[in-house]
Amino acid sequence: MGKRKNSNRRATGLAFTVDNWRRPLGFDYRSVARVALRFEFFRLPIEERGQAIRQVQQVLAEVQSLPEVEAAGLMENGPYSDSEQSWTFHLKSGEVNVCWSSITPDVPRAMGFHLLRGRWFEPADEALAWTPVVITENLARARFGNEDPLGRQLYSGDKPDPEDPELRVVGVMQDYRRHGETQSAPYAGFALARFLPGDPKKSDMPSRELMVRMRPGTGPQFEERLVRRVQALVPDWSIDVESLEQSRSRWLRDQLLPVVVAAVVAGFLLLMVGFGLVGVLWQSVTRRTSELGLRRALGATAENLRGQIVGELVAVTAVAVAAGSVLFVQLPVLGAFGFIPVRAYLYGLAAATAVLFCFVVLCALYPGWMATRIQPAAALQHE
């Protein structure tokens, strides 16, 4: 039964990954480069931070002016990155973490975000007395239920805090899976970044990563030219450029390597179990020579004997599967691993059951073939 539960857990993990993989990412990583501006903004004296903000704005304008660039914007918590900024929301279902990011108006076009309703940010929004935000569909559903979130105020607690900036929802976008295909979509929200060189304390810095979407046909040599143009504006800063495709490949390698190692170990253990099961069945057939020989003498065919050996093992497996499933289905009922949806449990249970039955049938083929070689005279010789 322990092996049955382990098989269910492995199959559920695989089903969870496959179910996530087939879902949309909510963004398009192709032809997008991440340009990281490396400088210590918060270590600068207050009087120098306004200049740093102006320099970031100059870099953004310079990158947007390049003919190879289709769209570019500043963004925190970009895809496939280790940076993390979250906001704790208090919902009726409990506390949840929301991936939060300040972005400039051109980021949605650069990232290929999909707007479901409402609108994106506009340059004129910078003059508003409140901050416009766009939230993902799963956050809108968790926060507002079936109500229309557009125009509603967004706050983390039961009521707005007068000391916090006023946030209003202007759009709802497709779920944003920033960690890629292997992870579920977190709750996420995007606020319009405000760059106030005259008041650095109220600025949304540090938004020090540019997401740059390049036009079709742009070659890899453009990245070198991009670095030179940016470095000419900010010679004292370090500039790192990496395509999102490279970031994705590295991230997936790190995420899938443990899965591959676990699969190799599980396969080796399964092979050992298979050899042991074949040995036990072979010994059982040898001890039952008299019984099987008598059945042949009474008219049983070779197919009947093979079906008996395989059928007995399938019946025992069915009992074990039923007992293990009773324990396994309690996990989603009790809320264990709540981040895994119920459908992943069901897919995992179905996959594990199918694999186990195929496995035992395969292991029973050779002992079943041995049973078909027993002749009626063998029963007398055995006696």
Secondary structure by P-SEA (a helix, b strand, c coil): caaaaaaaaaaaaaaaaaaaaacccccccccbbbbbbbcccccccccaaaaaaaaaaaaaaaaaacccccbbbbbcccccccbbbbbbbbccccbbbbbccccccccccccccccccccccccccccccbbbbbbcaaaaaaaccccccccbbbbccccccccccbbbbccccccccccccccccccccccbbbbbccccccccccccccbbbbccccccaaaaaaaaaaaaacccbbbbbbcaaaaaaaaaaaaaaaaaaaaaaaaaaaaaaaaaaaaaaaaaaaaaaaaaaaaaaacccaaaaaaaaaaaaaaaaaaaaaaaaaaaaccccccccccccaaaaaaaaaaaaaaaaaaaaaaaaaaaaaaaacccccccccc
